[in-house]
């Protein structure tokens, strides 16, 4: 039996009747663009996050682009961010015409290192864009202190961290804007693409709502150039069901992570993920570091053995062709890209299956190190 990196079926089976009823409700309503289902989800998710405004959009990438656009960030501006994340984080900055400025990561959490942000600030800097990678919140207090000192905006990329906590606050609600993804593998996942913008700022919210519907407050009266980026009501209905179970599923992810850490603690080639004491990590991914192991060879061996793993991310963004012409030397991000390996993770992953995963990982390490 092949073990996948993510299996949505246990959650789907548990919620099947609720989800099917929600989808049928949308289909019978005949309202397939925005409408009451999206409004209801926005209201419920805003209450869950504890923010005034939640704006559903087409994807997590669009959430970032629209958030930056709503803040007035554009050509000539710089946004400080991490290179160790999915490409969309930097792509969104470039898409609005601004320039991403990369600073290195904290090797404990893989998130942006706040101590390196201030030296990267220039007269062109307009915002800081931290990422809550793998479900672990970035260290937000020092980031917010720097932002206040330099009058910078903070956009949180919380695509992988729905429900995570930083000192009791939900990830994505601490800065000026939070951006979320509902890609199917996410902790709160839809049945397709979807995204969300969260903010307490009335002006940002109004502008984001305009931008998602071609720059109009009301139909056919377009005031600015915008986008076609609306959360689908079928996806909103699915997300409404899943939202009510999210905290329980996140707690189940943490249980899986604790078991992994216990099972893997005696493997000398494995460095376990760390969790800062004032955070609540929701383990979108359980990501280890490998020491003295040829990672790519190990991945191939594990694939042959039927174990699905993944590398998030094999190349830091500043080394990709689109940005490689700029001179950034970021050794921690570069080292992490050669060492990280994410193991199977989903709510309800059994202890027995984790035991098998551990066995296959140990066998794979021994096999490739003998070569």
NORCOR-V506454 format. One record per run of one state. SS is the DSSP state (H for helix, E for strand, C for the rest). FROM is the first residue (numbers start at 0). LEN is the number of residues. If there is no record, write none. Layout:
BEGIN
((SS:FROM:LEN) (SS:FROM:LEN))
END
This chain:
BEGIN
((C:0:2) (E:2:1) (C:3:5) (H:8:21) (C:29:5) (H:34:15) (C:49:3) (E:52:5) (C:57:2) (H:59:11) (C:70:7) (E:77:5) (C:82:5) (H:87:8) (C:95:3) (E:98:5) (C:103:1) (E:104:1) (C:105:6) (E:111:1) (C:112:1) (H:113:3) (C:116:1) (H:117:3) (C:120:4) (E:124:5) (C:129:1) (E:130:1) (C:131:1) (H:132:3) (C:135:4) (H:139:11) (C:150:2) (E:152:5) (C:157:7) (E:164:2) (C:166:2) (E:168:2) (C:170:6) (E:176:5) (C:181:13) (E:194:5) (C:199:2) (H:201:11) (E:212:1) (C:213:2) (E:215:3) (C:218:2) (E:220:2) (C:222:5) (E:227:1) (C:228:4) (H:232:11) (C:243:2) (H:245:19) (C:264:5) (E:269:2) (C:271:7) (E:278:2) (C:280:5) (E:285:5) (C:290:4) (H:294:10) (C:304:2) (E:306:1) (C:307:2) (E:309:1) (C:310:6) (H:316:3) (C:319:11) (H:330:9) (E:339:4) (C:343:7) (H:350:20) (C:370:1))
END
